Amino acid sequence: MPAAPQLVTVEGTVIRFSHRDLTGRYHLGPPGPYRAFEGGRALVARELTVW
């Protein structure tokens, strides 16, 4: 995990967050902690570079 003050570049796809759709792929656990993000924008990263 990067620590401040490192520069991070991320490439990916912006999606609408859906706990139901993502939990199987990313093993998110119970939906409670994710309720605030439901329907909001999320980034599915393909590439991460730490400088």
Secondary structure, 3 states (H helix, E strand, C coil): CCCCCCCEEEEEEEEECCHHHHHHHHCCCCCHHHHHHCCCEEEEEEEEEEC
